[in-house]
Amino acid sequence: MEGALHAWALRLGVDVTDAACELRRPYSPDRMLSCVVVNGVSHVLGAPEAVARRCAGSMPIGVLADLTGRGRRVVAVAIGRWEAGWAPERAEQDLRLQALVGLEDPPRPDVAEAIAGCRRAGISVAMITGDHPGTAAAVGREVGLLGPNGTVLEGCSLPDDDDELAARLDHPEGVVVARVTPADKLRIARVLRRRGHVVAMTGDGVNDAPALKEADIGWLWA
């Protein structure tokens, strides 16, 4: 995603090579955003809801709904100010929203058939993702994972009771769990295994390692 944004900036003629970075705060799952300060201006990129909490004014909900409803991965861009000597977190406060950027990350052509094959074999399939719930649901419907009455959950509102969580994850029309943290994914793997399921997990980053290790089958995409 960052590579796509970098390439887009270059195509627009933005000079991204000589900027002197004064402060850099990498993305973290708890903040759901990243920040870099150049010439006293903080540039923040992250999940729309995380950026909106730090901005004056309201988020353009209609635009966000349109982008996520089309399966786009949406990031919000905002700016603020920061001076040397200030606490680093102040670079992410009192922001002004600049844009919502929608990126298309289409599923691989064989995903729908793979999901259908799993179901024919009696394997339940769930999508567990850090994406916005609207984006995740749209992609889930596109590949046949999520039916009209399927379940869409968010990591922040997962049931505290393990039995209830296991029940919510067992839905005949599919399950999507969005905005999960690595801890959420690890808990899901543990809950399912403790109830006798053979669990296979995939992931694409080091944060997925605990869940992949907990699962009976863990596959890290390179």
N, C-alpha and C positions, 0 to 999 in steps of 0.2 A: 504494500500500500504506500509506504513512504517513498519507494522507488518510483511509483507511478506519479505521485505528487511532485517529486523532484523533476521527473521528465517533463511534466506539464509546465512547471515553472520555467524550465529552460526554453520550451517552445514559445512561451509568452515573452521571452526576452529578459527574464529576471536574472540579475547577476547574483548568483548564489555561491561564487567561488572566493570572493575577497572579503566577505563580511567578517568582522572581528567579533567573536562570540564572547560576551561578558559573563553569561550564566547559562547553564544548560541543566534542565531537570528532565531526565528520561521518563518515558511512560512507565506507569506502575498500575497494577490492577485495581488498587484501592482508590487512586485518583482518577483513573480512566482518561488521562490526558498527558501531554508532554509540553515542555515550554523551553524556549530559547530567547535570550535577551541580546539584542544588537542595538548599539547606539542608544541605550536607555529605553528602548521599546521592547516590551515582552510580546512574543508571538506564541500563542497557545493553540494547540491542535488536540481535539479529543472527541469523546462521545458527546452528542448534543446535550443530553441531560446534565452531564458533568460540567460542561462549559456554561450552560444556561444558569446554573446555580451561582456562577461567579460573575455574571453579566448584569448590567442595568438594562431594564426593558424586558420585553418578552420574546420568546422563541417563535419564529414563524411556523406554527404547528401545521398549517395546511401544506406548506412546502415539504416539511419533514415527513408528513403522512404520505404525500405523493411519492417521494423518493423511496421510502421504505416499502411502500405498497408495491413498488415495481422491482423489489428485490435488490435495491441498491445499498451498498455499505455507505453509511453517511457519517461524515466527520464535520465538526463545527470548527471554524477558524475565528479567533478573537485576538484583540491586541490590548495591551495595558502599558504601564510604565514601571520602571524599576531603577533604583539608584544604588550605587556601591555603598555598602554599609547596612542596607535594609536586609531584613530576614528573607531568605530565598523564597518562602511561600508567598510573600507579598507580590511577587511577579505574576501570580495567578489569581489576583484579587482585583476587584473594580475594573473588570474588562468591558470591552465594547465588541459586540458580535459583528463580524465582517462578512461571513459567508457560511453557507452549508454546501458541502461538496459531496456529490453522489458518485460512487465508483461502482462499476459493474464488474462482478467477479463470477462469471457464469459457471454453473456446475459442469463437470465433465460429461461428455455425451453418454457414457455408459452407466451413469449413476442410477437413473431410473430403473433400468433393467436389473442392476445389482440389488437394489432394494426389493424389487418384485421377486427376484430369485431367493433372497433371504426369507421373505414371507412365505413363499411356497415351501420352504424347508422348515418352517415353524420357528424362525428366528425373529424376535421382535427388534425393531430398529428405532432408535431415538436420536434426534439431533441435539447435541450439547455444544453451545457456542457462546462466544462473547459478544456477538452481534446484537443489534437492536431487535426487540421481539417482532416488530413489523417486518424487518428484513428477513429474519429467520423464518417466520411463518410463510412469507411469500416464496422463498426458496424451497421450503418444505413442501408446499403445494405444487410447485413446478416439477419437482422430481417424484411426486407421488408418495412422499413420506407422510404428509399430513392431509387427512380427509376433512370434509366440511365440518365435522363435529370433533375433530382432534383437539388435543390439549396443548395450550401454549402457556408455559410457566416462565417466571423470571427468578434468577438466582436469589435476589433479595427477598423474595416472598415464598421460598420453598418451605413446606411444613416442617416444624421443629420435630414432630413425631416421626420416627423412622418408618413405622408401619403405614402411616398416612402417605408419606413420600413414596414408598414402594407401590402403593395402590395408585397414586396419581401417575406414576411412570408406566403403568400397565393399562394402556388404552388401545382398543382395537383399531381406532382410526389414526393412530400415530401420536407421537409426543415430540414437542420442541421445547427445549429449555434454553432460554436466552439470557444474556448478560451474566453468565456464570463466572465465578472466580476459580482459580485452581483448587481452592479448598472445597468449593461446591462440587466440582467434578470428582474429586477424591471421595467425598462423602457419598455421592451417587454410586460409585463403584463398590464401596464397602457395604452400603445398604442392600444392593442387589445380590452381592455374593453371600452375605449372611442369610439371605432368604433362599439359598440353594441355586441361584442362577449361575450359569457359566457366562462370564462377562468378557466381552472383547471391547477394547477402547482404542481409538486412534487419536493422534495429536500431531501438532506441527511445531512445537516449541518446547524449550526447557521447562516452562511452567507446567506442562502436561505430564512431566516425568512421574510425580507421585501417583497420579491416577492410573497411568499406564503400568506402573509397577504393582499396584494393588490389583489390577484386573488379571484374569486368567490369561488373557491374550492382550498384549500391548504392542501397538504399531506406531512408530514415530515417522511421520512423513518428512523426508529430507527437503 
